[in-house]
């Protein structure tokens, strides 16, 4: 039996097919017998693709299970073991940036525009940017240098990055995972994309789509700094128990 933990993107083919993981999701989807979706819209998407109703189960999100598990481990650790913790100690308020999508970083004009906007943000709020190798390579190739108020660091382990972003004032990202995790912890998220495979983070959570609009990013940033951002809520079944539900269903099969 082939099992897939399917996100809502099952049946939503609007994602960035330049990203290998998106192709992998589609291929895995096509050979799976059981589907476990993270939000209710995924049920409809899979039915529209012709999947059988009794093969689809709305269970919540295993990535959020892992988030809560890692948070509990982090509470018992000394954050001083993380080199990036020095940045946290030096800045009472800060923002976190991740940027890696080809549509954002492979084009000089697009990447330059985004980083110019982020440099403006950093004039008010210092930013820390664990930089993806693809993004670093293109910044060097295009000769783009961001503001000194944007701290560039190498990619981080999951735990070190969690220690960094969980206390951030906001996240600016094009990462699907961070959209979901910030919604789970109630942290404002500005997604630098025109669309998202995680729409529930927008309709219910703390995420908003910015595209690459300088005006929209700066306006949203001002709202966050003025404490005028939406509160958001944690979606149904994002409670750390999705894996238990999946195990129960599999045992019944």
Buried (B, 14 or more C-beta within 10 A) or exposed (E): EEBBBBBBBBBBEEBBEEBEEBEEBEEBBEEBEBBBBBBEBBBBBBBEBEBEEEBBBBBBBBBBBBBBEBBEEBEEEEBEEBEBBEBBEEBEEBBBBBBBBBBBBBEBEBBBBBBEBBBBBBEBBBBBBBBBEBBBEBBEEBEBEBBEBBBBBEEBEEBBBBBBBBBBBBBBBBBBEBBBBBBBBEBBBBBBBEEBBBBBBBEBBBBBBBEBBBEBBBEBBEBBBEEEBBEBEBBEBBBBBBBEBBEEBEEEE
